[in-house]
Amino acid sequence: MTEQELSVIKNRAHNATRVRSVELALSYYHVKWGKRDNSEDIPDDTIFVRKEDALFLGYAREDVLTLVAEVERLRKLMQDSEATLARRDEAQDKKAAQVYINIGIEPYE
């Protein structure tokens, strides 16, 4: 995933409405869990979903932001590790070159 793709996902999640409760969010979008009961006066655009699916939808914004933060943390950790390894390799190359010089051999390039 590119930085741009991750940024688009992060912005989309940040711009989504933050909800105080799953029930509030689902009622706003006319989502109910359970089965349709014809005795109730329910708007036609109401969607009935399983409770597990409703909870997934309700927590999606926070979950996405948490996952994006973890991807960013791991990328930074990886970059820091790569930089540390590069510095270590450079130091080892200099040390090896000095050993060659000390014993009278021209270091290789």
Backbone bond lengths (Angstrom), bond angles and torsions (degrees), N, CA, C in turn:
res aa  C-N    CA-C-N  psi(-1)  N-CA   C-N-CA  omega(-1)  CA-C   N-CA-C  phi
1 M - - - 1.439 - - 1.528 108.59 -
2 T 1.297 115.56 132.93 1.463 119.69 -178.97 1.530 110.21 -80.31
3 E 1.339 115.12 164.00 1.464 120.20 176.21 1.525 110.37 -59.86
4 Q 1.333 116.24 -38.77 1.466 120.62 -179.09 1.537 110.68 -64.55
5 E 1.332 117.36 -43.33 1.465 120.42 179.07 1.529 110.75 -63.01
6 L 1.329 116.15 -42.73 1.463 120.26 178.56 1.531 110.53 -63.99
7 S 1.303 116.40 -39.50 1.457 121.31 179.20 1.528 111.38 -63.98
8 V 1.321 117.25 -40.06 1.472 121.28 178.87 1.527 109.74 -62.48
9 I 1.328 116.80 -44.50 1.465 121.09 179.47 1.529 110.14 -63.46
10 K 1.332 115.78 -45.15 1.467 120.75 -179.41 1.529 110.54 -60.87
11 N 1.321 117.80 -45.95 1.468 121.51 179.35 1.523 111.85 -63.45
12 R 1.320 116.06 -40.71 1.468 120.27 179.50 1.533 109.47 -61.75
13 A 1.324 116.72 -43.25 1.471 120.13 -179.97 1.528 111.00 -68.04
14 H 1.338 117.34 -41.91 1.465 120.14 178.78 1.529 111.68 -62.64
15 N 1.329 116.80 -35.21 1.459 120.78 -178.11 1.521 113.22 -80.24
16 A 1.314 117.49 -13.43 1.462 120.83 178.51 1.524 109.43 -69.84
17 T 1.292 115.47 153.97 1.461 120.63 -179.53 1.515 109.99 -69.21
18 R 1.327 115.19 127.86 1.459 119.90 175.59 1.521 107.77 -83.91
19 V 1.319 116.32 131.34 1.456 120.18 -176.77 1.525 110.60 -111.09
20 R 1.321 114.63 150.86 1.468 120.12 178.29 1.510 111.64 -82.98
21 S 1.317 116.94 -26.64 1.463 119.65 178.66 1.516 109.02 -151.23
22 V 1.299 114.60 152.18 1.465 119.98 178.85 1.521 109.85 -63.03
23 E 1.309 116.73 -41.81 1.470 120.06 -178.27 1.530 111.56 -60.21
24 L 1.334 115.97 -40.88 1.461 120.45 178.88 1.525 110.63 -63.32
25 A 1.322 116.10 -45.51 1.465 120.04 179.76 1.519 111.21 -62.02
26 L 1.307 116.06 -44.36 1.462 119.45 -177.14 1.519 111.60 -69.26
27 S 1.337 117.73 -35.30 1.460 119.23 178.78 1.531 110.67 -68.48
28 Y 1.337 116.70 -33.02 1.461 121.21 178.08 1.526 110.68 -62.12
29 Y 1.317 116.04 -38.17 1.466 120.08 -178.43 1.524 112.62 -94.82
30 H 1.316 117.74 13.10 1.470 122.25 179.90 1.519 111.25 57.64
31 V 1.324 115.81 45.05 1.457 120.49 176.26 1.517 107.27 -110.53
32 K 1.318 115.53 131.88 1.454 120.48 176.38 1.516 107.95 -130.66
33 W 1.338 114.38 149.47 1.456 114.62 173.70 1.515 108.83 -98.47
34 G 1.288 113.81 156.03 1.464 119.87 -177.01 1.521 110.19 106.07
35 K 1.306 115.22 -163.74 1.463 120.47 -178.42 1.517 109.66 -109.10
36 R 1.322 114.61 152.43 1.469 120.29 179.27 1.528 109.66 -63.73
37 D 1.299 113.48 131.75 1.459 120.54 176.19 1.526 106.39 -111.77
38 N 1.314 117.00 113.99 1.464 121.23 -175.01 1.525 112.87 -65.48
39 S 1.323 117.23 -11.94 1.461 118.93 179.84 1.530 111.60 -78.84
40 E 1.341 117.19 -16.53 1.468 120.51 -179.43 1.526 110.64 -88.04
41 D 1.325 115.07 150.92 1.457 120.11 173.25 1.529 106.96 -90.49
42 I 1.327 116.62 97.29 1.459 122.55 -172.92 1.531 108.94 -116.68
43 P 1.337 117.08 134.62 1.474 119.06 177.17 1.527 110.95 -57.31
44 D 1.336 115.58 147.43 1.461 120.18 -177.87 1.521 113.42 -64.04
45 D 1.339 117.06 -25.05 1.468 118.55 -177.78 1.531 112.72 -89.10
46 T 1.330 116.42 13.22 1.467 120.30 178.27 1.528 109.07 -74.38
47 I 1.325 114.32 135.82 1.458 120.84 178.35 1.521 107.55 -109.93
48 F 1.311 116.97 132.42 1.453 120.94 177.76 1.524 108.62 -102.30
49 V 1.322 115.36 128.16 1.463 120.40 -179.79 1.524 109.22 -133.93
50 R 1.320 115.25 163.78 1.459 119.91 173.70 1.523 108.85 -67.06
51 K 1.328 117.24 151.91 1.461 121.55 -178.89 1.528 110.86 -57.03
52 E 1.338 117.86 -41.85 1.469 121.63 -179.41 1.533 111.40 -61.29
53 D 1.325 116.56 -39.26 1.469 120.31 178.77 1.529 110.81 -69.11
54 A 1.330 116.28 -39.00 1.461 120.37 179.01 1.525 110.73 -64.15
55 L 1.328 117.25 -41.33 1.461 120.70 178.25 1.523 110.74 -64.67
56 F 1.322 116.83 -39.88 1.471 120.83 177.77 1.532 109.85 -59.68
57 L 1.327 116.15 -47.07 1.469 120.22 179.58 1.517 111.41 -63.90
58 G 1.303 116.67 -41.65 1.455 121.03 -177.00 1.520 113.47 -65.73
59 Y 1.325 117.10 -33.67 1.461 120.96 -178.12 1.531 113.51 -97.26
60 A 1.318 117.75 1.96 1.468 121.37 -173.86 1.529 112.76 -56.82
61 R 1.316 118.69 -44.36 1.474 120.85 -177.47 1.518 111.29 -58.72
62 E 1.331 116.08 -51.65 1.462 119.47 -178.66 1.524 111.45 -65.05
63 D 1.330 116.59 -39.20 1.465 120.40 179.57 1.524 111.33 -64.40
64 V 1.330 117.17 -41.86 1.462 120.93 179.28 1.531 110.23 -63.53
65 L 1.330 116.80 -44.68 1.465 119.60 179.95 1.530 111.07 -63.52
66 T 1.321 117.55 -37.73 1.463 121.34 177.43 1.527 110.38 -65.16
67 L 1.319 116.98 -43.55 1.465 120.82 179.48 1.530 111.83 -66.08
68 V 1.318 117.43 -40.18 1.469 121.00 177.62 1.531 109.87 -62.53
69 A 1.323 116.96 -43.04 1.466 120.66 178.51 1.531 110.82 -61.40
70 E 1.313 117.29 -38.39 1.464 120.62 179.20 1.527 111.12 -68.67
71 V 1.324 117.55 -40.86 1.467 120.71 176.47 1.526 110.11 -61.15
72 E 1.328 116.53 -44.01 1.470 120.49 178.54 1.527 111.10 -62.81
73 R 1.332 117.29 -41.84 1.466 121.13 179.13 1.533 110.96 -62.91
74 L 1.322 116.23 -44.69 1.465 120.07 -179.63 1.523 111.81 -67.20
75 R 1.328 117.43 -37.54 1.468 120.17 176.57 1.519 111.17 -63.23
76 K 1.333 116.93 -42.65 1.462 120.21 178.69 1.526 110.26 -64.49
77 L 1.303 116.81 -42.90 1.460 121.31 178.14 1.529 110.60 -59.88
78 M 1.323 116.18 -42.18 1.461 120.98 178.75 1.529 111.05 -65.20
79 Q 1.325 117.72 -43.72 1.465 121.50 177.84 1.524 111.07 -62.00
80 D 1.328 116.57 -43.71 1.464 120.47 178.80 1.528 110.84 -62.91
81 S 1.329 116.48 -40.95 1.467 120.65 179.20 1.524 111.23 -65.06
82 E 1.333 116.49 -41.86 1.462 120.54 178.79 1.523 110.83 -63.61
83 A 1.324 116.93 -39.96 1.469 120.99 178.87 1.524 110.03 -65.81
84 T 1.316 117.49 -41.69 1.466 121.69 178.65 1.524 110.35 -63.00
85 L 1.328 116.99 -43.74 1.467 120.70 178.92 1.522 111.13 -64.29
86 A 1.323 117.28 -39.62 1.468 120.84 179.46 1.528 110.03 -63.82
87 R 1.334 117.18 -42.83 1.473 120.48 178.02 1.529 110.69 -64.25
88 R 1.320 116.97 -40.31 1.466 120.75 179.23 1.522 110.81 -65.28
89 D 1.323 116.77 -43.35 1.470 120.44 178.34 1.521 110.92 -61.88
90 E 1.326 116.33 -42.20 1.467 121.01 179.02 1.537 110.45 -62.23
91 A 1.335 115.69 -43.16 1.472 119.77 179.15 1.524 111.09 -64.47
92 Q 1.323 116.58 -39.59 1.464 120.03 178.92 1.528 110.85 -66.60
93 D 1.334 116.89 -39.15 1.469 120.37 177.74 1.526 110.67 -62.42
94 K 1.337 116.90 -42.83 1.465 120.36 178.87 1.528 110.68 -64.07
95 K 1.331 116.30 -40.76 1.463 120.81 179.99 1.528 110.21 -64.64
96 A 1.328 116.40 -42.66 1.470 120.35 179.17 1.525 110.43 -64.95
97 A 1.326 117.20 -40.46 1.464 120.71 178.96 1.522 109.91 -62.74
98 Q 1.327 116.87 -39.71 1.468 120.21 179.19 1.532 111.13 -64.94
99 V 1.322 116.66 -37.17 1.469 120.12 177.28 1.526 109.59 -61.69
100 Y 1.334 117.74 -44.52 1.470 121.08 178.15 1.527 110.41 -59.78
101 I 1.304 116.17 -45.16 1.473 120.36 -179.48 1.525 110.01 -62.02
102 N 1.326 117.14 -42.89 1.470 121.63 -178.64 1.524 112.57 -62.50
103 I 1.308 117.59 -31.70 1.480 118.97 -179.72 1.537 111.49 -97.85
104 G 1.325 116.02 6.10 1.451 120.18 173.11 1.510 116.04 87.24
105 I 1.288 116.87 19.41 1.479 120.95 177.88 1.523 108.71 -109.07
106 E 1.334 116.20 136.19 1.468 121.14 177.80 1.539 108.80 -69.25
107 P 1.329 117.58 124.64 1.476 119.07 179.04 1.524 112.09 -63.50
108 Y 1.290 115.28 147.76 1.464 120.14 177.37 1.523 109.94 -79.58
109 E 1.305 115.34 157.52 1.479 120.42 179.75 1.499 109.43 -96.13
